[in-house]
Amino acid sequence: MDGMKPETTAEENQDEREESKGCFECCIKCLGGVPYASLVATILCFSGVALFCGCGHVALTGTVTMVENHFSHVTSDHATLTDVVQILQYIIYGIACFFFLYGIILLAEGFYTTSAVKEMHSEFKTTVCGRCISAMFVFLTYILGLGWLGIFGFSAVPVFLFYNMWTTCGAMKSPIANLTSVDNICVDVRQYGIIPWNATPGKACGSTLSDICNTSEFYLSYHLYIVACAGAGATVIALIHYLMILAANWAYLKGLCQQTHAYQDIKTRDDQELQDVQSRSKEGLNSSYS
């Protein structure tokens, strides 16, 4: 009985090695089916949209607060600005929700296409509906990319306005400002169309302007607009990345479908030839017996 224990132990160790090898191969197979390109594009898209929506929302609120406190003391003068900011914030909510779902859908489409490409000769089959959905995603992502290009350009406008104001405040501290009166250096936000021309005071000069530039609303809003603009740019890059992936996946699916049809045609011809040979053999045997 003692002589059987080493053999039993060796067999158990071999079984354990086979089981561990099977788990390892399973993990490698699962990792091989991950669409890493789509995963990177999804992470970049989520990050860009999150930066744009989060920073843009807070920056818009800070802009309204700054205008109310320093450039427009009458509520009716900045009522339109407040309404526009609220509409933009609701649009931001919709953009965040839509792209959260759209990114997940594109990632799932990447998993589907990767599985189709890696299983060309198995029982996995691509359908016409699947190829049409891939083509639809290509078109929709192209349209969204153009839209985000517009959003990226639009988000650069407040960065430009705040940069002008920041530069003006910096010019007041330069030696050149000592040659002229500091009170003559002003920023008039009415010329940008933010508030009407009859709004009071509408502009800030000298020390008042310097105090505005040192407020938390201005400092935070300025830098948040920069981050929001960067987030919009990252989203544009992510959508371009998605577009290349989707176009490549659609081409793979189309090639896979053509290969499948060619394989089926060849198999059908071979089966037909085999049936013809069998039928002629049977006819020969019947004639010999007769």
WOKACOR-V658833 format. One record per residue. N is the residue number from 1. RES is the residue in three letters. PHI is phi in whole degrees, 0 to 359 (* if undefined). Layout:
N;RES;PHI  N;RES;PHI
This chain:
1;MET;*  2;ASP;292  3;GLY;290  4;MET;275  5;LYS;293  6;PRO;298  7;GLU;297  8;THR;297  9;THR;296  10;ALA;297  11;GLU;296  12;GLU;296  13;ASN;296  14;GLN;294  15;ASP;297  16;GLU;296  17;ARG;295  18;GLU;295  19;GLU;294  20;SER;295  21;LYS;296  22;GLY;296  23;CYS;295  24;PHE;296  25;GLU;296  26;CYS;295  27;CYS;295  28;ILE;298  29;LYS;296  30;CYS;294  31;LEU;294  32;GLY;291  33;GLY;270  34;VAL;280  35;PRO;281  36;TYR;296  37;ALA;297  38;SER;294  39;LEU;294  40;VAL;295  41;ALA;297  42;THR;294  43;ILE;297  44;LEU;295  45;CYS;294  46;PHE;299  47;SER;295  48;GLY;296  49;VAL;295  50;ALA;297  51;LEU;296  52;PHE;296  53;CYS;290  54;GLY;294  55;CYS;292  56;GLY;297  57;HIS;298  58;VAL;292  59;ALA;295  60;LEU;296  61;THR;297  62;GLY;295  63;THR;295  64;VAL;298  65;THR;299  66;MET;294  67;VAL;294  68;GLU;295  69;ASN;277  70;HIS;234  71;PHE;239  72;SER;213  73;HIS;269  74;VAL;259  75;THR;298  76;SER;294  77;ASP;288  78;HIS;249  79;ALA;295  80;THR;296  81;LEU;299  82;THR;297  83;ASP;296  84;VAL;296  85;VAL;296  86;GLN;296  87;ILE;296  88;LEU;297  89;GLN;292  90;TYR;294  91;ILE;298  92;ILE;298  93;TYR;301  94;GLY;295  95;ILE;298  96;ALA;298  97;CYS;294  98;PHE;297  99;PHE;284  100;PHE;295  101;LEU;288  102;TYR;294  103;GLY;296  104;ILE;296  105;ILE;296  106;LEU;294  107;LEU;295  108;ALA;296  109;GLU;296  110;GLY;295  111;PHE;298  112;TYR;298  113;THR;292  114;THR;299  115;SER;296  116;ALA;293  117;VAL;289  118;LYS;283  119;GLU;238  120;MET;298  121;HIS;258  122;SER;262  123;GLU;278  124;PHE;291  125;LYS;232  126;THR;269  127;THR;256  128;VAL;297  129;CYS;298  130;GLY;297  131;ARG;292  132;CYS;294  133;ILE;296  134;SER;298  135;ALA;296  136;MET;295  137;PHE;295  138;VAL;299  139;PHE;295  140;LEU;294  141;THR;293  142;TYR;297  143;ILE;295  144;LEU;296  145;GLY;297  146;LEU;296  147;GLY;297  148;TRP;288  149;LEU;298  150;GLY;295  151;ILE;296  152;PHE;299  153;GLY;294  154;PHE;294  155;SER;289  156;ALA;282  157;VAL;295  158;PRO;297  159;VAL;297  160;PHE;295  161;LEU;295  162;PHE;292  163;TYR;295  164;ASN;299  165;MET;293  166;TRP;297  167;THR;294  168;THR;296  169;CYS;295  170;GLY;291  171;ALA;294  172;MET;294  173;LYS;267  174;SER;277  175;PRO;297  176;ILE;297  177;ALA;294  178;ASN;288  179;LEU;284  180;THR;235  181;SER;287  182;VAL;296  183;ASP;292  184;ASN;275  185;ILE;270  186;CYS;226  187;VAL;232  188;ASP;250  189;VAL;281  190;ARG;292  191;GLN;288  192;TYR;270  193;GLY;80  194;ILE;289  195;ILE;227  196;PRO;292  197;TRP;290  198;ASN;271  199;ALA;287  200;THR;239  201;PRO;282  202;GLY;82  203;LYS;216  204;ALA;227  205;CYS;227  206;GLY;58  207;SER;295  208;THR;298  209;LEU;296  210;SER;297  211;ASP;294  212;ILE;296  213;CYS;293  214;ASN;267  215;THR;283  216;SER;291  217;GLU;297  218;PHE;291  219;TYR;299  220;LEU;291  221;SER;296  222;TYR;300  223;HIS;287  224;LEU;291  225;TYR;297  226;ILE;297  227;VAL;294  228;ALA;297  229;CYS;296  230;ALA;296  231;GLY;297  232;ALA;296  233;GLY;296  234;ALA;296  235;THR;294  236;VAL;299  237;ILE;297  238;ALA;297  239;LEU;291  240;ILE;296  241;HIS;299  242;TYR;302  243;LEU;297  244;MET;296  245;ILE;295  246;LEU;295  247;ALA;296  248;ALA;295  249;ASN;297  250;TRP;296  251;ALA;295  252;TYR;297  253;LEU;296  254;LYS;294  255;GLY;296  256;LEU;297  257;CYS;296  258;GLN;295  259;GLN;296  260;THR;296  261;HIS;297  262;ALA;296  263;TYR;296  264;GLN;294  265;ASP;295  266;ILE;297  267;LYS;296  268;THR;295  269;ARG;295  270;ASP;298  271;ASP;297  272;GLN;294  273;GLU;295  274;LEU;296  275;GLN;295  276;ASP;295  277;VAL;297  278;GLN;295  279;SER;294  280;ARG;292  281;SER;295  282;LYS;296  283;GLU;296  284;GLY;295  285;LEU;293  286;ASN;296  287;SER;291  288;SER;291  289;TYR;292  290;SER;286
